[in-house]
Amino acid sequence: MSRNYKFHNKLGLYFVSFATINWIDVFTRQIYFDVLSKSVDYCRKEKGMELYAYCFMPSHIHLIFRSAYEDPSGLIRDFKKHTARTLIETIENNSQESRKEWLLWMFERAGKKNATRSKYQFWQHHNKPIELWSEKVIKQKIDYIHQNPVESGFVTNPIDWKYSSARNFQDDNTVLEIDSVGFIG
């Protein structure tokens, strides 16, 4: 992994993106979005995640966060590990999932290819953390996150994507709470 894609400053504010293996559109059902939301909420309350912006897309996630416990790498590692396990279980137990066999086959196939210790691989391994060092760069990344559903053609206005902090910036905290930084907005 390149030096540019590591968490060097344990107190830093980071932009991260990570995707499902093969960019599979897993997040197409409410139940799967709920797993992500609950996991982020848990990390905020129990693991010191300060969340400033987010967007959950069908195959990937964007976050701007800081680790209050000075362990951004561990925080993201634990989040990905927990969500992978919980999402696999949720798929296995979802009687409404028409793609169940195919999804589990794809995750198992990826797990075998990468010689992981677990049976399945859900997330791609990299996170591509980028430390945010100025107000201008922070604003740029927030705009990128909020425009992602628009650029993908899902909505025409960023606040119309339910799983985005664009709504929080309009005082709508119905999905997730975010933390506030005075100069972000």
JOWO-V15840 format. One record per residue. PSI is psi in radians with two decimals (none if undefined). BURIAL is b if it has 16 or more other ideal C-beta (glycine too) atoms within 10 Angstrom, else e. Layout:
BEGIN
psi->PSI burial->BURIAL
psi->PSI burial->BURIAL
END
This chain:
BEGIN
psi->2.44 burial->e
psi->2.60 burial->e
psi->-0.53 burial->e
psi->-0.31 burial->e
psi->0.92 burial->e
psi->2.75 burial->e
psi->1.69 burial->b
psi->-0.71 burial->e
psi->1.86 burial->e
psi->-0.33 burial->e
psi->-0.01 burial->e
psi->2.80 burial->b
psi->2.26 burial->b
psi->2.54 burial->b
psi->2.21 burial->b
psi->2.62 burial->b
psi->2.41 burial->b
psi->2.62 burial->b
psi->2.78 burial->b
psi->2.77 burial->b
psi->2.47 burial->b
psi->0.35 burial->e
psi->0.70 burial->e
psi->2.31 burial->b
psi->1.47 burial->e
psi->-0.68 burial->b
psi->1.27 burial->b
psi->-0.02 burial->e
psi->2.54 burial->e
psi->-0.72 burial->e
psi->-0.59 burial->e
psi->-0.66 burial->b
psi->-0.65 burial->b
psi->-0.67 burial->e
psi->-0.79 burial->b
psi->-0.83 burial->b
psi->-0.82 burial->b
psi->-0.65 burial->e
psi->-0.73 burial->b
psi->-0.76 burial->b
psi->-0.76 burial->e
psi->-0.80 burial->e
psi->-0.63 burial->b
psi->-0.75 burial->b
psi->-0.61 burial->e
psi->-0.34 burial->e
psi->0.17 burial->b
psi->0.39 burial->b
psi->2.16 burial->b
psi->2.01 burial->b
psi->2.19 burial->b
psi->-0.43 burial->b
psi->2.64 burial->b
psi->2.82 burial->b
psi->2.21 burial->b
psi->2.05 burial->b
psi->2.98 burial->b
psi->-0.54 burial->b
psi->-0.03 burial->b
psi->2.97 burial->b
psi->2.50 burial->b
psi->2.39 burial->b
psi->2.55 burial->b
psi->2.10 burial->b
psi->2.94 burial->b
psi->2.60 burial->b
psi->1.97 burial->b
psi->-0.40 burial->e
psi->0.20 burial->e
psi->0.68 burial->e
psi->1.13 burial->e
psi->-0.65 burial->b
psi->-0.83 burial->e
psi->-0.66 burial->e
psi->-0.86 burial->b
psi->-0.70 burial->b
psi->-0.87 burial->e
psi->-0.69 burial->e
psi->-0.84 burial->b
psi->-0.72 burial->b
psi->-0.84 burial->e
psi->-0.84 burial->b
psi->-0.65 burial->b
psi->-0.88 burial->b
psi->-0.80 burial->e
psi->-0.70 burial->b
psi->-0.69 burial->b
psi->-0.82 burial->b
psi->-0.71 burial->e
psi->-0.73 burial->b
psi->-0.80 burial->b
psi->-0.63 burial->e
psi->0.05 burial->e
psi->1.77 burial->e
psi->-0.27 burial->e
psi->-0.05 burial->e
psi->1.82 burial->b
psi->-0.34 burial->e
psi->0.23 burial->b
psi->-0.96 burial->e
psi->-0.76 burial->e
psi->-0.81 burial->e
psi->-0.86 burial->b
psi->-0.65 burial->b
psi->-0.76 burial->e
psi->-0.75 burial->b
psi->-0.66 burial->b
psi->-0.74 burial->e
psi->-0.77 burial->e
psi->-0.68 burial->b
psi->-0.69 burial->b
psi->-0.67 burial->e
psi->-0.62 burial->e
psi->0.12 burial->e
psi->0.72 burial->e
psi->2.85 burial->e
psi->-0.41 burial->e
psi->2.89 burial->e
psi->-0.63 burial->e
psi->2.67 burial->b
psi->2.15 burial->b
psi->-0.90 burial->b
psi->2.60 burial->b
psi->2.67 burial->b
psi->-0.59 burial->e
psi->2.72 burial->e
psi->-0.36 burial->b
psi->0.99 burial->b
psi->2.36 burial->b
psi->2.07 burial->b
psi->2.35 burial->b
psi->2.11 burial->b
psi->-0.15 burial->e
psi->2.81 burial->e
psi->-0.70 burial->e
psi->-0.78 burial->e
psi->-0.68 burial->e
psi->-0.85 burial->b
psi->-0.72 burial->e
psi->-0.78 burial->e
psi->-0.66 burial->b
psi->-0.79 burial->b
psi->-0.74 burial->e
psi->-0.84 burial->b
psi->-0.85 burial->b
psi->-0.48 burial->b
psi->-0.20 burial->e
psi->-0.82 burial->b
psi->-0.49 burial->b
psi->-0.86 burial->b
psi->-0.52 burial->e
psi->-0.13 burial->e
psi->0.23 burial->e
psi->-0.58 burial->e
psi->2.89 burial->e
psi->-0.25 burial->e
psi->2.25 burial->e
psi->-0.59 burial->b
psi->-0.17 burial->b
psi->-0.21 burial->e
psi->2.00 burial->b
psi->-0.66 burial->e
psi->1.01 burial->b
psi->2.52 burial->b
psi->-0.07 burial->b
psi->-0.60 burial->b
psi->-0.69 burial->b
psi->-0.63 burial->b
psi->-0.17 burial->b
psi->0.40 burial->e
psi->0.54 burial->e
psi->1.80 burial->e
psi->0.55 burial->e
psi->-0.48 burial->e
psi->-0.98 burial->b
psi->2.61 burial->b
psi->2.57 burial->e
psi->2.82 burial->b
psi->2.79 burial->b
psi->2.35 burial->e
psi->2.25 burial->e
psi->-0.71 burial->e
psi->-0.04 burial->e
psi->2.43 burial->b
psi->none burial->e
END
